[in-house]
Amino acid sequence: MKKTIITVVGTDKVGIIAKVCNYLAENQINILDISQTIVQGYFNMMMIVNAEETAKDLAAISKELNQIGEEIGVLIRVQHEDIFNKMHRI
């Protein structure tokens, strides 16, 4: 399985989850787990997805989600699971 970690951070507004999830569905990327919180108006979401079925590589997914993030005013980061784990290792 090709697990990927997607994080979304920014000021809360209507449609953030919808925009990201629509992109994932259109590109055959399955959401395995999702956590979302709002703290004093700041939106934070972390998703673990399976990108095995998509025809796009990680760089293309990252670029396109980054563009969506710019459109809606949030920061979207995409990382392969292995890189995410190594970066957050204590």
C-alpha positions in Angstrom: 0.0 0.0 0.0 1.2 3.5 -0.9 0.3 5.5 2.2 0.6 9.2 2.1 0.1 11.8 4.9 -1.8 15.0 4.0 -1.9 17.9 6.5 -4.1 21.0 6.1 -3.6 24.1 8.3 -5.2 27.5 8.2 -8.0 29.8 9.2 -11.3 27.9 9.4 -13.8 28.6 6.6 -16.6 26.7 4.8 -15.5 24.1 2.2 -12.0 23.1 3.2 -12.8 19.5 3.8 -15.0 19.3 0.7 -12.3 20.8 -1.6 -9.7 18.4 -0.4 -11.9 15.3 -0.4 -13.3 16.1 -3.8 -9.8 16.2 -5.2 -8.9 12.9 -3.6 -12.0 11.2 -4.9 -11.5 12.5 -8.4 -8.0 11.1 -8.4 -8.8 7.7 -6.9 -7.1 8.4 -3.6 -8.7 6.6 -0.7 -8.9 8.2 2.8 -7.8 5.6 5.4 -8.0 7.8 8.4 -8.8 11.5 9.1 -8.6 13.8 12.1 -9.8 17.3 12.1 -9.9 20.0 14.8 -10.7 23.7 15.1 -9.0 25.7 17.8 -10.0 29.3 18.2 -10.8 29.7 14.5 -7.8 27.8 13.3 -8.4 24.6 11.2 -6.1 21.6 11.4 -6.6 18.4 9.6 -4.4 15.3 9.1 -5.3 12.5 6.7 -3.7 9.2 6.0 -4.6 8.2 2.4 -3.8 5.3 0.1 -2.5 6.7 -3.2 -2.0 3.3 -4.8 -4.8 3.6 -7.4 -4.0 7.1 -8.7 -2.2 7.6 -12.0 -0.4 10.6 -10.5 2.9 10.6 -8.8 3.4 12.2 -5.3 4.9 15.4 -6.8 1.9 16.0 -9.0 -0.5 15.4 -6.1 1.5 17.7 -3.9 1.5 20.5 -6.5 -2.2 20.2 -7.2 -3.2 20.1 -3.6 -0.9 23.1 -2.9 -2.8 25.0 -5.6 -6.1 24.1 -4.0 -4.7 25.3 -0.7 -3.7 28.7 -2.1 -7.2 29.1 -3.6 -8.9 28.5 -0.3 -6.3 30.1 1.9 -4.8 27.1 3.7 -1.4 25.3 3.7 -1.6 21.8 2.4 1.4 19.5 2.8 1.8 16.0 1.2 4.4 13.5 2.4 5.1 9.9 1.8 4.5 7.9 5.0 8.1 6.9 5.4 9.4 10.5 5.2 6.7 11.7 7.6 7.7 8.9 10.1 11.4 9.7 9.9 10.8 13.5 10.3 8.7 12.9 13.4 10.9 10.3 15.0 12.2 11.0 18.5 
